[in-house]
Amino acid sequence: MILVGVDFGAPHFDAGLEELGLLAQTAGYAVAERVTCKRRAPDPALFVGSGKADEIRMLAQSTGASEVLFDQSLSPAQQRNLERHLGLPVNDRTLLILEIFARRARSHEGKLQVELARLQYLSTRLVRRWSHLERQSGGIGMRGGPGETQIELDRRMIGEAIKRTKERLEKVKKQRSTQRRQRERRDTFSISLVGYTNAGKSSLFNGLVKARAYAADQLFATLDTTTRQLYLGEAGRSVSLSDTVGFIRDLPHGLVDAFAATLQEAADADLLLHVVDASNPSHPEQIASVLDVLRDIGADQVPQLLLFNKLDAMEPANAPHVLVDAMELDGQSVPRIFVSAQTGEGLPELRALLASHVLAQKAGSDPMPPGSLPEIGEPVS
């Protein structure tokens, strides 16, 4: 497989295509070569232009690559034109993420959500490279009305499948809503783990509640929301802790919409634990991507606590002087704590911080009033 990325001047451009390579590896593909180029705007026909397309075709021939994968989303026309020009299957980042989600979904709800996103993506690709879509299939004894083209029939069948899947997901959404109302009646304080994929959310979840949720050093290791009770001794009560699906840069809107029922857990939470991979040099861009998704699902107003995870993997020169401090996030001072899900360092301090939030909510006060937190790097008294 050949990976292709185009730099349009965006600040988050991955020049080494590292993340795309990890996604491809997660999906089980071997990367033969990586190609990047700069453009002011996408070429309407071939996205990268004819010259670069010729270069990719020769590279594919020399390396024996059987597929080309773009880091950006392609239009159906660009995808079709590239496949004709290169003589190879061409896919984009969106389809790759959908494929990974389809493989990783385990619960009935997760499978429905992925299926809806896949159908919505497929509905725009019916004109890709299938010549049979131009044939007429109508007539007596055939499915579809007389003269109905195959593409019209396929589009109608996909439309019906989308409708059925949405109806099933609506039932799941109602069930989740009922469960949330029950928790509210029981006066349950709910906390949701959110963050960029592979930031260590599931490992932290396991460390806090002694659960056995699947955790691995790979992108999108878990898709299904898991909820457990977490007892906080300092607060003298239990809280509800949920591990949610990880976010990623340019997460397809179809997936955001499809996973609305799952992501609603974050929007309805009393507190978000925003998990950050502190050892990743790109963590500022990853934080920004997570904030974008939180805004999309209406969870940007939920109080946040930043968890800088993987303290054990940080370079010594970047190691923090204190475990608890604060940093500015969207113009507001947000409490931050450094932890390691691997070694357990910082978890006792995290429990104490969570207990203070729970007690403050019960008392109706601000758990972290302005001026109560030290500046970044200032020792905690």
N, C-alpha and C positions, 0 to 999 in steps of 0.2 A: 504493500500500500504506500502511496505517495501522499504526504501531507502538504497542503498549500495554504498559506496565509498571506493576506494583503494588508499592508499598512496604509490606512487612509488618514493617518495623523492622530488617531485616538490615543490618549495617554496610557491606556491599559493594553496596548498591542503586545502580544506575546511573541517577541522576535525569535525565540528558539522553538516556538510551537510546543513547549513543554507540556502544557495542560492538555492540548489536543492529543499529544502522544500518549499521555496517561489515560485519556478517555479511550483511545484506540486499543491500548494494551488491556484496559478493563474489559473491553468488548471482545478480546481474544484475537486482535489483528497484529500482524508483524509489520513494523514500519521499515520500509526500504530506503526512503529518501525524504528530505524536507525541503520545501521551496518557499521562499518569501520574496515579495516585491513591493514596491511603493507605487501608489496611484493617488491622484486627486479625487477620483470618483470611480465607481465600478463601471466597467465596459457594459453597455446595455445588452450585448449579444453573448459575450464570452466571459464576462466578469473581470478577467485578467488581461484581456486583449489578445489578438491573434498571435503576436510574437511570443509572448510568454506561454500561450497555449501550445505553440509548436515546440517550445523548449520542454514543457512537461511531457508531451507525447514522445519526444526522443529519449527523455530520461526514463520513461516507463518502458520503452523498448529495450534500453540498455540494462535496466535493473530487473526486468521480468515482472514488474509490478502488475497486478491484475485489477487494481481499483485506485481511484483518486478521491481524497477526502479534503474538503475545504473547511477552514476554521470559521468562516462566516456563512450566514444563511444565503442560499441561492434561490432565485426565482425559478418557477417551473420552466420558463423559456430558456434561461441561462443553463440550467441543468441539462435540458434536452440538447441544446446547441453544443455544449461541451462534450457530451457523450458521443455525438456524431463526429465532432472534430478529433477527439482523442481515440475513439474506437474502444473506449473502456467505460465501465460503470462509474458514475460520478455521484457522490453523496456529500452532504454537508453536516455541520456540527449538530444541527437540530435533529436530523434523523439518527445520528449516532447516539445522542442522549436518549432519544426515544427507545432505541434498541437496548441500551443498557437498562433503562427502567423496566422494559418488558421482561428482561431476563431476571431482574432482581425482585420484582413484585411477588409477594408471597400470600398476602391476605386477599380475600374476595374484593374488598374495597380497593386495595392497591391495584389489582389487576383491572378492575373496571376503570379506574382513573387513567391508567396507561392506555387502555384500549380506546377510550374516548379521545385522548390526545393523538394517538396513532391514526384514528379514522379521520380526524379533522385535518391532520397533515396530508393524509392520502387523498382527501377530497380535492386538494389543490394541485395534485400531481397526475391527474388522470390523462393528461396529454403528453406524458413524458416520452416514452419510447415504444409504446404499444401500437403497432400498425393496425391491429384488429379493432381498435376503437373507432376506426373510420368506416367500418362495415355496417350495413343495415342488418338488423336482426328481427325486425317486425314481421308480421304475417300470421296466418292461421296456425294455431298450435304452438306458437312461440311465446316466450315471456315478453311482456311489454306490448304496447299497442302497435298496430301496423305502421311500418315506416320509422319506428323508434330506433335511433342509432344506438350502437353498443355503448358509446360513451354516455349517452343519456340514461341508459339502463343502469350502468355501473354507478353513475352519480346518484340516481334515485335509490339504489340498493344501499349505498353508503349513507345517504341521508336518513334512510329508515333505521339503519344500524346505530347511527349517532343518536337518533331520537330514543331508541330503546335503551341505550347505555345511559343517557342523561336521566331517564325515568328511574333506572335502577340506582344511580348515584343520588338522586333526590331522596329516595327512601333511606339510604345510608346517612345522608345529611340530617334527615329528621331524627334518626336514631341517635346520632351524635348530639343533636340539640337536646333531646330528652335526657341523655346522660349528663350534659352540662347543667341543665336545670336541676337535676337531682343533686349534683355536687354543690350548686349554689344554695339549695335548701339545707344541705348539711353544713353550710358555712365553710366549705373547703377552699383553702388558699391554693390556687393553681399556678404552677411554674412550668414554662416551656423552654426546652433547650433549642436554640436556633443557631445557625452559623453556616459558614462555607463548607462544602463537602470535604471530608477527610480532615476536619479540624480536630476531631477526637470527641465528638458529642456522645457517641455510644459508649466509649471507654469511660468517660466521666459519669455517664448515667449508671453504668455497672459499678463504678467505684463508690457512688453515693448511695445507691439503694441495694447493692449486692445482687443485682439482677444478672441474667445471663443473655442479654441482648447481643446479637451478632456484631462483632467489631473487628475490623481489619484495616490494614494500611492500604486502602484503595478508595477510589472515588465511588460514591453512592453505594457504600457497603450495605446500608439499610434504607428502605423506603417506607416501611409501615410504621405508623406511630405506636409507641409502646408507653403505657402509663403505669406507674407504680406509686405506692405511698412512701414518703420519706419522713422519718421521725426526726424532729429537731428538739433535742433535749433542752437547749437554752430557751426555746419558746414554749416548751411543755405541750406540744401538739404535733400532729402529722400534717404534711402538705402533699398535694398531688403533683408529681413530677412527670413530664411527658418528653420523650425523645422524638423529634420530628425529622422529616426528610431534609437532607442538606441542600443548600443553595449553590449556585454556580453562576459565573459571569454569562450574560446573555442567555439565561434560562428561558427556553421557549415559552412564549405566552400561552400556548396551548396547554403546556404542562402546569403552569401557574393556575389557569382556569380549571383544569381537570382535577388538580389536587386541592381545590378550594375547601372541600370538606375536611381534609387532613390539616391544611394550613390554618383553618379556622381555630384550631386549638391554640395557635400562637396569638391570633387576634383577640381571643377571649380570655387570655391568661392574665393573671394579676401581676406577673413579673416575667420578663424574658431574660434568660441566661444566654447572652450572645457569646458563643465560643469562638475563639480566634486561635489559629495556629501561630503562636508567637515565634516559632523557628523559621517560618516562611518569609523570605524577604518581600514578597508581594502582599503581605497581610493588610496594608492600608487599602489597596485596591479591592481586596476580598471583603473588607468591612463595608466599603462603599457599595459593592454588589449586593450584600445582604440587606443593607438599608433600603436599596431600591426595591427589592422584593417585598420587604416589610411594608413599604409605602403602597405597593400594588395591592396587598391583601388587607390594608387598613389596620395594620398592627404597629404603625410608626409612633403612635401616642402611648403605647404600653411602656411602663417603666422598664429600663434595661440595666443589667449588671454585666459588665464586660469581663469575660473569663479568658485570660491569655494562657492557653494551654500549651503543653509540651515544653515546660520550663526546663526539663532535663535535656532537651535537644537544642537549646539555645547556645549560640556562641558565647564563650566566657566574657568577651568584650561587651556583649549586648545584655548580659544578665542584669536584672533589676537590683537596686539596693534594698528595696522593701517589697514585700509581697502585696500590700494593699495601698493603692493610691487612687488617683483620678485622672481622667483625660477628657479633652473636649470632643464632643460628638454632636455634629449638627448644631453647633453654637451653644451646647449645654454641657455642664460638667457632669460626667457620668462615672460612678464608682468602678474601679478596675481592680482585679485581683489576679495574681500570677499563680498558676497551679500546674501540677503534673499528674495526669490521670495514671501514668505509668508507675510513678514512685509513691504517689499519695501526698506529696508535698503541697501544702496550701489548702488541702481539703478541710482540715479542722477550722481554719480561718474562714473558708467559704461557708461552712455550716453556721458559724457565728454571724456572718454577714446576712445570710438568709433569715436567720432567726430574728435579727433586728428589723428586717423588712416586715416579717409577719407580725411582730409585736407592735410596730409602728402603725400598720394598717388597722389593727384591732383598736389602737388608741386614737386613731384618726389623725395621726401626725405624720410629718415627712421623715422617713427613715434616714435620709441623708440631706439635711437642710444645708443651704449654701454656707460655705465656710467651715463645715464640719469635716470635710475631707482634706487631706494634705495635698499639696501640689505634687505633680509627678516627680518621683525621686526623693521627696522629703520624708524622712523617717517618721513612722507612726509612733506617737507618744503613748 
